[in-house]
């Protein structure tokens, strides 16, 4: 895990690593059409670091599929 400077960011990332927490949070916050696409599936975390064509590195927050 990358170093997180803010305590609330660290807590949030730890919580989202727990089974079911990401799904519960997304289900509460997403609009109904997107929420329906999640039914029966657990969101899968994917790497959030990307390298663009110009070799610029981008680091995102948490990304789920």
C-alpha positions in Angstrom: 0.0 0.0 0.0 1.3 3.5 -0.8 2.0 5.9 2.0 -1.1 7.9 2.9 -0.5 11.1 4.8 -4.0 11.9 6.0 -5.4 9.6 8.7 -8.9 9.7 7.3 -7.6 8.6 3.8 -5.8 5.8 5.5 -8.9 4.7 7.4 -11.1 4.9 4.3 -8.7 2.8 2.2 -8.5 0.2 5.0 -12.3 0.0 5.2 -12.7 -0.5 1.5 -10.3 -3.5 1.6 -12.8 -5.3 3.8 -15.2 -7.7 2.0 -18.6 -6.1 1.3 -17.7 -2.6 2.4 -17.0 -1.2 -1.1 -20.2 -2.7 -2.4 -22.2 -1.3 0.5 -20.7 2.2 0.1 -21.2 2.2 -3.7 -24.7 0.8 -3.4 -25.7 3.7 -1.0 -24.2 6.4 -3.2 -24.6 5.4 -6.8 -27.6 6.3 -8.9 -30.1 3.4 -9.4 -29.0 2.5 -13.0 -25.4 2.0 -11.9 -26.5 0.3 -8.7 -28.4 -2.3 -10.7 -25.3 -3.2 -12.6 -23.6 -4.2 -9.3 -26.3 -6.6 -8.2 -24.9 -10.1 -7.6 -21.2 -8.9 -8.0 -18.6 -7.7 -5.6 -16.6 -4.7 -6.9 -13.1 -5.8 -7.8 -10.2 -3.4 -6.9 -7.9 -2.6 -9.8 -4.5 -0.8 -9.8 -4.9 2.9 -9.8 -1.5 3.9 -11.1 -1.2 4.7 -14.8 1.5 5.8 -17.2 0.3 8.1 -20.0 1.8 8.1 -23.5 4.2 11.0 -22.6 5.4 8.8 -19.7 3.6 11.0 -17.2 2.6 9.0 -14.1 -0.9 9.4 -12.8 -2.0 8.1 -9.4 -5.7 7.8 -8.7 -7.6 7.1 -5.5 -9.3 3.7 -5.3 -10.5 2.2 -8.5 -13.0 -0.6 -8.7 -14.3 -2.7 -11.7 
